[in-house]
Amino acid sequence: MEEPVEIEVLVCGAGAAGLTLAIDLARRGVSFRIVEKMDGPFAGSRGKGLQPRTLEVFEDLGIIDRVVAAGGLYPPLREYGEDGGYTEKTMGDGHGPTPGEPYLIPLMIPQFRTEQVMRERLAEFGHEVEFGCELIGFAEEADRVTVRVERAGREERIRTRFLVGADGGRSFVRGELGIDFPGRTLGVRAIVADVALSGLDRDAWHQFNGADMARLVMVCPLAGTELFQIQAPISQGGDPDLSAMGMERLIAERTGRNDIKVTSVAWASAYAMNARLADRYRAGRIFLVGDAAHVHPPTGGQGLNTSVQDAYNLGWKLAAVLAGAPDTLLDTYEEERRPVAADVLGLSTKLLESQGGQGGLRRGRDTYQLDINYVASALSYDEAPRTTGPVAGLRMPDARLAGAAGQPRRLFDVLTGPHWTLLVSSPRYPSATSPREGLRVVTVGEGAELRDASNQLGLAEGGSLLIRPDGYVGATFGGARGQAIDDYLSRVLPLATPF
């Protein structure tokens, strides 16, 4: 057998989580490969909602405008009564974007479109998914993981510093590690299908028999496509008919209407809803992200979004350790993300059980994922109590600022990219700190780089904010320089290499 290929990270699984991680590693110059056992891209719309926090992540990854262009807003929910009449209600909570929360309205885009945009972005960095490449075994060594993959009947060995299992709810990686996946089956089996049909317009999400789970059927136009998505609970036993004729018959039986004609099925699946959470997210040099670590019912549109943010949390930490930061930084991945998944599982299950199973159609503040925080994380540090502005562990809001030349500036534009950002209150430019690779220092004040006339950053009284690469406040300090800043940075960034 040939000598194994040497890389830094192997990502197993090319869904939204694996692609997020791959893009993040690619823009950081990390040596990696991403493999997927399926022969081609996922073709369905199982996850079709992107929450506001995920849209912020996609802005940082450089794909926000493409994603929005490929999708659209949620249409109103049209609830039909027994007499054929209907009422309509909006899907959101009625609150629009604000300066601090620029994407306060969820976006509808079918999963296959989201992943297509992500693969295009990955290609811009010179990488692509290796489809038809299945992970068949691995063994951890002192400083590497030796992985065996099979493609077109040919086995290959890869030696990697880290292995990431992004391989779904039936994760091979999790199974080989023997990590328990406790939880419960929620007693609901359903079909989801992407179809072409006539007889319903595209300006509403059509819901029939919302109070009766046995007769419920929902038909939603898929933004960015000519397709509709059909969702319907089904009995626990037997194999449902997922053909066009079968879908048309199901709709007719549950609506009493014969004018809705299904002409083709692009993708369809029958599944049992589960809520499960892995006991561990890390085993040495091996990590779990996305559905490999947690599975959710679809209510509230949380699963894909939580998966994307897992990978977004892990990517910068892997890159930092590979560049020389302490390995203990990687322990904070599970510390931060596992409690989030536990909370999201509780929310998704609660929404499923409420209102006859239809509470999950609403899109309110509790589903937006903007309030997720890492205040209790070992990485969150406030040198002194703060009375204004964000504290360590909170998501850093966007802000409308002004540059020294008087032009408008968004804080998110300053934060965008793989770097840490130290915002320093300073009456003038420059303000020095110990040089570290991957740290951007920005002065804020009347004579500085940025001006914050309304004190949105909470730096009017002095001090500094250290913002993590994933947009959360890592630490706050009372001054612009000092040992406390250097001590914190030594935990997360290597010192700059002198030439």
N, C-alpha and C positions, 0 to 999 in steps of 0.2 A: 504493500500500500504506500502511496506517495506520502511525503512528509506533510504534516498538517499546516494549513495556512494560519498565519498569525494576525489577529486583529485585536482591537480594544473592547468592542462591544458586539455581541450578537443579539439581535432582536428577533424573537420567534413569534410571528403573527403580524399580519399587515392590515388589521382593522384600524379604526380611528386612533386607538391608543398607541399601537406600534408605529403608525405613520407620524403621529405627533412626536414621539421620541426620536424617530429617525430624522425628521426635519431639524429638531433641536440639536441633535448630535452633529448633523451635517454642517449647520451654520457655525458650529464651534470647532470644526476641523478635526473631529474625533474619527478614528478609523473604525468603521462598523460595517456590518451587513444586516439586511433585513430579509428573512425568509418566510414563505407562506406555503403551507402544504396544498392549498387549493390550486387548481390549475390556472385560475384567472381571478379577476377582481370580484368581490361580492356584488351581486346584482340587485339586491332588494332595498327596501325602505324601512327596515325594522326600526331604526332610530331616525326620526325625521325632524326633531326639534333641537335647535341650538339655543342654549340659555345665554343671557347677557354676559355672564362671566366668561363663558367659552368664546364669545365673540371678541372679548378683550384679549384673550389668549391668541386668537387667530389674527388679530391686528398685529401683535408682536411678532408672530411668525410670518407676516407678510402676505396673508391671503384673505384678509377681511373683505375687501371689495369684490374679489372673485366669488367668495362664498355668498355674499349678499346678492350679487348679480345672478348667481345660479339658483337662488331660492326665491323666497318671497315672504310676506307677512301671513300670519294665520288668518283665515277667513272667519267670519262669525259662525258660531255654532247654531244650527237650525234644528230645533227639536220639534218633531212632528207628533201631533196628537192622534188619537184613534179616529177622529173625524176627518183627517187629512189636513187640517189646519196646522199652523206652526208658530212658534215664537223664536226669536233670535236674541243671542247675547254675545258680546265680545269675549274673546278668549283671554285677554289680558286684564290688568287691574285699572286700566285707564290712565296710568301715569306715563308720561313720555320721558325722553332722555333729559338729563340735567348736565351741567358742566362737569360734575364729579362722576356721573354714571352715563357715559355717552351711548350705551346700547341697552336701554331699559325695556326694549320690546323683543320678545323671543322671535327667532327666525325659523321658518319652516323650509327645510331642504332635505330631500331624501338622502339616506345614508350613502347610497352609491354615488351620488353627485358630490357629497362632501369628500368622500375618499378619493374621487377622481381629481378634485382640485388639489388635494394634499399630495397625491402622486405627481401631479404636474409641478408642484413646488419642489418636491424632492428631486425631480429630474433637473431642475435649475441648479442644484448643487452638485450635479454629476452622479447621482445615485438612482437606483431603481429597485423595485421589489423583485426578489427571485421567487417567482411563482412555481408551483409544482416541486417545491423543495421542502421535504419533510424532516423534522427533527426526530431521530430514532433512538438517541441515547446521549448521555453526557456523564462526565465524572469530574468532580472538583479536585484540584490539586492545591498545593500550597499557595501559588500565585497565579493560577490559571484555571480555566474550565476547558477540558477537552470535550468537544461536541462532535457527534456523528450525525450527518445529514445524508439524505438519499434523494437523488434527482435523476429522473429518466433511467432508473435501474442502476445508477452508479452511486457508490458510497463515497463520501468525502469527510475527512477529519478537519476540524477547525479548532485552533487554540485561541481562546479569548480571555481577556482580563475579567469580563463580566458577561453573564447571560441574563437576558430579560425575557420572561414568559409573558407575552401579550397574546396568548393563544386561546382565549375564549373560556367560556364556562366549563368546558370539558377539558381543561388544560392538561396537556401531556406533561409539561414542566411541573406543575403543582402535584400531579399524581406521582411522578417519579421521585419527587422530594418527600412524599408521604405527608404533606401538609393537609390537615383536616379542613373540610369545607362545610361547617355546620350551618344549619338554617332549616327552612321548611318549604315544602310545596304548598302553595296557597289555595289549592282546591279549585283553581280556575284554569281551564284549557281553552285556547282560542286559536283562531286562524287570522293570518294577516296576508293580504295578497295585493299585488300591484296589477291593475287591470286597465284595459281600455273599455269604456262603456258609453252608452248614450241614455238619455232620459232624465239626467240630473244636470243642473248647471254647475259651473265652477266657482260661483261666488259665495259658497257656503260649505261648511262641514255638516253633512246631513246625518242626523241621528234619529233612529226609529226605535220606539219601545224602550226608552231610557230607564224606566222604572222596573223593567222586567228582564233580568239577566238571561233568562232562557230564550227570549225572543229579540234581544238587542242586536242591532246591526248598525254600523257606522260606515259612511262612505265619504271620504275626504279627498278633494282634489290635491294632487301633489304639485306643489309650487315648483316651477322650473321645468315641468314636463307636461305631457298631454295625458298622463295617467291619473287614475284614482286609486286610493288605497282603501281596501275593504277590511274592516275589523269586526270580528264577531265571536262571542263565547260559543263553545261547542261542548258536546257531551264528553265525558272522560274516556269512554271506550270507542273503539272502531276507528277506521281510517276515513277521514272526510274526503269528499270529492272536491279536489282543488282545480278541476278543469273549468273552462269558461262556462260550460253548461251547468256544472255544479254550483259555481258562484252565482249564476243568474237564477238558478232554482232557489238557492238559499235566500237571496234578496226578495224574490217573489213571495216565498212562504212567510217571511217575517214582516214584509211591508204590505202585502195584499195588492201590490202593484205589478202589472205585467208589461209596463212600458219601459222598464229599465233593462236594457239589453247589454250583456257582457260579450264583447266580440273577441277578446284575447286576454290571456294571462301572461304577464311578463315575468312574474316571480310570485311564489306562494309558499307558505309554511304553516304548519300546525305545531303548537308548542304549549307546554305546561308552565305556568308562571311560578317562579321560585324567588325566594329571598335568602341569599346565602353569603357568608363572609368568611374568607380564609383566616385561619388562626394566626398565620404569620405572613408577612409580605417579603421577608428576606430570609435566606438561608445561605450564609457566607457570601459568596460572590454571585449569587443567583437571586433575582427579584421577580415579583409578580406585579403586573399592572392590569388595569381594566377588568374585564369579565373574568380573567383568570384569578382575580383577587376578590371579586364581589359580583353577584348577579342580582338584578332588580326586576320587579314587575315594570311594565312600560309606563305606568301612571305617573304623571308629573314630568315626563321627559327628562329623567335624571341619569339613566345608565350611561349613554354615550358621553354625556358631558362630564360625569365623574371620571370616566376612563381617560378622557383627554387631559384632565387636570392632574390625574395620577402621573401620567408621562411627563407633563410639563414640570411637575415638582421634582421628578427623578432625574430628568435630563441634565440640568445644570449641576446637580450634585455629582453625578457620574463624571462629567467633564472636569469638575474642580478636583476631584480625587485623582483622576488620571493625570492632571497637571501638577499634582504635588500637595494638594490640601490633605488634611488628616482623614483617614478612613472612617473615623467616627462620624463624620458628616453624613455618611450614608445611613446611619442608624435613624436619622431624623425623618427619612422617607416614611417608614412605617409609623413612627411616632406621630407624624402630622396627618397622613392620609387615611390610616385605618379608622380613626374616630370619625372622620368625615363620612366614609362609606357607611359606618354604622348608623349615623344620623340620617343619611339619605335613604338607607333601607327602611328605616322607621317611617320616614315621610312617604315614600312610595307605597308602602304597605297600607298606611293609614288612608291615603287617597284612594287606593283600590277598594278598601272596605267601606268608604263613605259613599253616601248617595247612591246606593245600589251598584257600587263599582264605578260610578261615573265622576266622582269627585276629582279624579286625576286629570280630567280634561281642562280644568282651570289652570291658568298660568298667572300666579301671583308672586309676591315678594319671596315667599318661602321656597319657591322653585327656581328662583333666578341665580342662586349660588353666589351672589355678591357679598353675602354676610358671612361666608365661611371664613374662619380665622385660625391662626396658629399662635394665639396668645400664650397658650400653655407649653409651647415648644421650647426645647432647649436652645433653639436659635434665637428666641425672642428676648431682647434685653433693653430695658429702659434705665439709663444711668441715673435719672432722677424723675420724680413724678411730673407728668405733663398736664397742663390745664387747657391747652389749645392744640389742635392738629391731631393726627393719628398717633397711636401708640404702637409699640412693637407687636407684631403678629397680625395686625389688621391689614386688609387690602388697602393699598395706596390709591386714593381716588384720583381721577384726572383733575386738572386745574387749568384755568385760562390765565396765562401769564403774559408778560411782555418781555421781549429781548432788549438788550442794551441799545439797539438801534431803533427801538420803538415798535417793532413789528410784533404782531400777536404770536404767541407760542403756546402749544399744548404741553402739559407736563408729560403726557403719554409719549409724545414725540421724543422727549429727552430720555425717557426710560426704555424706549423700543430698542431691542438688540440684546445680545447675550451677556452684557456687562452688569455689574453692580453699579449703583449710582449713589454718591454721597452728596446730598444737598446741604450746603454750608451757608449759614447766615453770615454775611460779610458786607461791610460798608464799601468794599472796593474789591477789585481783582488785582492780583491773584490771592489764593489761599492754599498753602501747601499742606500735604499730608504724605505719609510714607508711600513711595511708589509701589503699586501692586498691579500685576498683570490682571486685566479684567475689571479694573475699577475706574469709573469716570467720576471726577470731582467737578461739581457745578456750584458756582457762587450765586447767592440770592441776596439782593439788596439794592439800594438806590444807585450805587455806583458799580454794581456787579453785573454778571452775565444775564441774569433773569431778575425781573421785578415782579413782586407779588403784592400789589397795592391793597388787596382785601385780606391779606394774611391767610390765604387758603391753606398754606403749608404749615402754619403755626410756628413760623420761625421769626416772627417780628421781635421777640425778646431775646434772640440769639439761639445758639445751639446748632445741631446737625441732625439730619435724617439719613439713615443708610437704608436704601431700598434694594431688596433682593432681585435677582434676575427674573423671578416669576411675579414681580409686582407687589409683593408684600413687604411691609416695613420690617426689616431685620432688627434694627436697633435705633435708639435715639440717644443723643449725647448733649451735654450741656455746653460744649464748646466746639470749635472748628478743628482742633487737633488735640492730640494727647495720647497717653498710654492706653486709655480705655478703648479708643478706636483701633489702635494697632493690635491690642490683645484680641478684640473681636475678629478683626480681619484675618488674623493668623489661624483662626479656626475654619475659615471658609475660602481663603484665597492664598495661593502661593505668592512669595515675594517676586517682584519683577526680576528677570534675569539680566544682569549687566552685560553689555557688549564688550 
